[in-house]
Amino acid sequence: MKTILHVSCSPRGAASESGRLSRNILGFLLQAHPEAVVVERVVGGVEIPPIDADYATSQQSLADLSQAGSMATSEALIRELEAADIVVIGTPVHNMAVPAALKAWIDHVVRARRTFNVTAAGKVGLLRDRPVFVAVASGGKFSGERARQPDFLTPYLRAVLGMIGLHDLTFFSVEGTGAGPDAVDLARAGTDQALAAHFTRGLARLGAIDIHAQVHGRRPSTGSG
């Protein structure tokens, strides 16, 4: 039985565009793995305590501080991540980068001598690799011909998650949500088509029939999206 960790980072929760997109990804994953257990880790709108002095001290010594202060939170989040076979992260773009909620989660799970080691050759991840799907929603466009803002989120997540051993990252995005309902509908349609194209191959290998089915009550489509 597989475990899917769903990290939700928007303060708008289920009403957010990144939340909608990440749930669509979950829908495709559950088609492929109907027996999977989904673990919900909500960080958007829910305060994760920032790293504290004990945590900072632990990065400079071998002292066992795992039960003190924010180290306990860090350990719980790391074990949750370690137990997951697949990770889905739903996140908005805030000020051209990751939101504070996602950064707080990252600060807890990216920890020296626990999820990565520092060696003479550089930092080496200690976690086993596994598929990570990132659902991104952005008010502006950061990819394609009409991109009008830089993308600091995607390269940062590739680098920081790669540092702990997670290299198998796949990004899907709904961009231009600030341009109005018509633009959102168009962006959603393109992303839904990209999702279907990506997951169809894996589902077909598993013999799934309704490979274009959408989640949350939407009927299977007869088209490509």
C-alpha positions, 0 to 999 in steps of 0.5 A: 500500500502506497502513501501519498503525502499532500503538502498544501501551502495556500492560505486559501486552502481548498478554494485556491487554484493550487489546491484545485490543481494538486487535488487533480494530481491526487485524482490521477495518482489514486486512479493508478494506486486506488489502495493508496493512503493520502496524508494531508499536511496543511501548512498554508494558513496554519502556523508552523513554528519557525526554527529556534535556537535548539535547531540552530545549535543542532546544525553546528554540533552533534548534540541530540536535541530532537525532543526540544523546541522546533526540533520536535516539529522538524523530526515529525515532518521529516518522518512524515516525508520519509514514510511517503512513496509519492509527494504532492505539493500545492503552492502559490507563487508569492512575490515571485518565489515560494510562500512563507508557509512552504519555506517554513516546511522546507526549513524543517525538513532540510536538516544537516545530518538528518536529511543531508550530509555536508561532505568534501564534495558538497552536500549529499542527500540522505532521503531515498528519491521518490516522485514529487509533483508540484502544483503551482498557481501564479497571478502572473505568467513565468513561463512561455512566450508571454512570461512577464515575471522571473521564476525563482520558485521552480529552480529553488525547489529543484535545488533544495529538494535535490539537496536532500535526495529528491530529484524526481520532480514534475511541475504543473502550473496554472499561470495568469490567474490575476488576468480574470476568469477567462484567462483562468479558464484557459490556463486550467484547460491547458493544464488539465490537458498536460495532466492527462497527457502525463498520467495517461502513459502510466495509467495505460500501463496499469490497464486503467480505462477512464484515463481522462477522468477528472476528480471531484465529481467531473465525468470522464472526458472523451477528449484529450483534456 
